[in-house]
Amino acid sequence: MPYYTQTEYEDRFGEEEAIRLTDEDNDGVANAATFTQAIAETDAEIDAMLANRYALPLSETPLVLSTIAAALLRERLHTNYPTESVTMEAQRARKLLEKIGMGKAKLPITGGELEEQKTSSHVQYSSPGRKFTQDHLDKM
């Protein structure tokens, strides 16, 4: 299940924008294939950041994740000339996504969060023993 759909995009940003950004054949209709590809790329970007912290796919898409996906998808569809506001919104979305991926922010979902793996910060080593003991040095 994608984090954001073409229908949600058109509802939020308008069908006119969707057509303007994806209608390569100038038939006055948004190109579904272009949307499908952009949505898949956006989902992959989000999944890459969440994979170490959450079991994927998520059973639900919280609003915060839909908002992030909307900003990333919009920037992705503005392939040639993204406006400054589109770029800035996508940057804010990536920063929040990074925080979620690092555990500094959490998704409001039930379950799905992976348990942290405990790792030791202590180095362990072994050696073959001393070559120069006091006895050895006394004999020199």
C-alpha positions in Angstrom: 0.0 0.0 0.0 1.6 3.3 -1.0 2.0 6.1 1.5 0.3 8.5 -0.8 -1.9 8.0 -3.9 -2.6 9.9 -7.1 -6.1 10.6 -5.9 -4.8 12.1 -2.6 -2.3 14.2 -4.6 -5.1 15.6 -6.8 -7.3 16.3 -3.8 -4.6 18.2 -2.0 -2.8 20.0 -4.8 -5.4 20.0 -7.5 -6.1 18.1 -10.7 -4.7 21.0 -12.7 -1.3 20.7 -11.1 -1.3 16.9 -11.6 -2.0 17.3 -15.3 0.5 20.1 -15.7 3.3 18.0 -14.2 2.5 14.6 -15.8 0.7 15.1 -19.1 3.5 14.3 -21.5 1.2 13.6 -24.5 -0.9 16.7 -24.0 -4.2 14.9 -23.9 -5.4 16.9 -20.9 -5.2 13.9 -18.5 -2.7 13.2 -15.7 -0.4 10.4 -16.7 -1.1 7.4 -14.4 2.2 5.7 -15.3 4.2 8.8 -14.3 2.4 8.9 -11.0 2.9 5.2 -10.4 6.6 5.5 -11.0 7.0 8.6 -8.8 4.9 7.0 -6.0 7.1 3.9 -6.1 10.3 6.0 -5.9 8.8 8.0 -3.0 7.8 4.9 -1.1 11.3 3.4 -1.7 12.9 6.5 -0.2 10.7 6.4 2.8 11.1 2.7 3.3 14.9 3.1 3.2 14.8 5.5 6.1 12.3 3.4 8.1 13.6 -0.1 7.5 16.0 -0.2 10.5 13.4 1.0 12.9 10.0 -0.4 11.7 8.7 -3.7 10.3 7.7 -3.0 6.8 5.2 -2.7 5.2 3.5 -0.7 7.9 0.0 -1.9 8.8 -1.3 1.7 8.7 -0.1 5.0 7.3 -0.1 7.7 9.9 -0.9 11.3 8.9 2.7 12.4 9.5 3.9 9.9 7.0 1.3 10.8 4.4 2.4 14.4 4.8 6.0 13.5 4.3 5.1 11.4 1.3 3.1 14.2 -0.2 6.0 16.6 0.0 8.5 14.1 -1.5 6.1 13.1 -4.2 5.4 16.7 -5.2 9.1 17.5 -5.5 9.6 14.3 -7.5 6.9 15.3 -9.9 8.3 18.8 -10.3 11.2 17.2 -12.3 12.3 20.2 -14.3 11.6 23.4 -12.3 10.6 22.8 -8.7 9.6 26.0 -6.9 11.5 27.1 -3.9 8.5 26.3 -1.6 8.2 22.8 -3.1 11.9 22.2 -2.5 11.9 23.6 1.0 8.8 21.5 2.0 10.6 18.4 0.7 13.7 19.3 2.6 11.7 19.6 5.8 10.0 16.3 5.1 13.4 14.6 4.6 14.7 16.0 7.9 11.6 14.7 9.8 11.9 11.4 8.0 15.6 11.2 9.0 14.6 11.9 12.7 12.1 9.1 12.5 14.6 6.8 11.0 17.2 7.6 13.8 14.6 7.2 16.5 14.6 10.9 17.5 10.9 11.0 16.6 8.4 8.1 16.5 5.5 7.3 14.2 2.2 7.1 16.1 1.4 3.5 15.2 0.6 0.5 17.3 3.3 -2.2 17.0 5.6 -2.4 14.0 8.6 -0.9 15.8 11.6 -3.2 15.8 13.4 -3.9 19.0 16.7 -2.2 19.4 19.6 -4.6 19.2 22.0 -4.2 22.1 25.6 -4.0 21.0 28.6 -3.8 23.2 30.9 -0.8 23.0 33.7 -2.7 24.7 36.6 -4.2 22.7 37.7 -7.7 23.6 41.0 -9.1 22.6 43.4 -11.8 23.6 47.2 -12.1 23.4 49.6 -15.0 23.5 51.1 -13.9 26.8 54.2 -12.0 27.7 57.4 -12.7 25.8 59.6 -10.7 28.2 58.9 -11.8 31.7 61.0 -10.7 34.7 62.8 -14.1 34.6 63.6 -13.6 30.9 64.9 -10.1 31.6 67.0 -11.2 34.6 68.8 -13.7 32.4 69.8 -11.1 29.9 
